[in-house]
Amino acid sequence: MFQIALFEPCIAPNTGNIIRLAANMGCKLHLIEPLGFSMDEKRLRRAGLDYHEFAEVKIHRDYWAFKSTLTGHRIIACTTKGEVLYTQLNFNEKDVLLFGAETHGLDQDVFDDVAAEHRVRIPMKAGSRSINLANAVAIVSYEAARQLTFEGLV
């Protein structure tokens, strides 16, 4: 199954919801520091309900430390600045879906590190800034899972 990564997540309930999603999909979740909350925060635990024990979560000190653990994996940046629609990319089980921070997206050096053809976006109404992070992760993750014929899911 593909993996999910959050770059400098800021909002505990979003991350809690994504932990729950990752647990239910069987995806490893990477959190790239700095985090805008403590992993012990009550709102994080409440949003994730009792799924924390079922999720595999790895915390990395920065993007470059995260990237160094991914030999053989393709990083897919999910960004409002992507030129490829998320439905136009052929996902595979070695992909890592990278999402930017709620407040500032991906840093420019991280954005530049991902090949242009691997930067995907979710279409939105003109003038819209972004979709809630947890919603965006769910949208793209379920498209990737659909393309992988929901392997491992019932």
Secondary structure, 3 states (H helix, E strand, C coil): CCEEEEECCCCHHHHHHHHHHHHHHCCEEEEECCCCCCCCCHHHHHHHCCCHHHCEEEEECCHHHHHHCCCCCEEEEECCCCCEEHHHCCCCCCEEEEECECCCECCHHHHHHCCHHHEEECCCCCCCCCCCHHHHHHHHHHHHHHHCCCCCCC
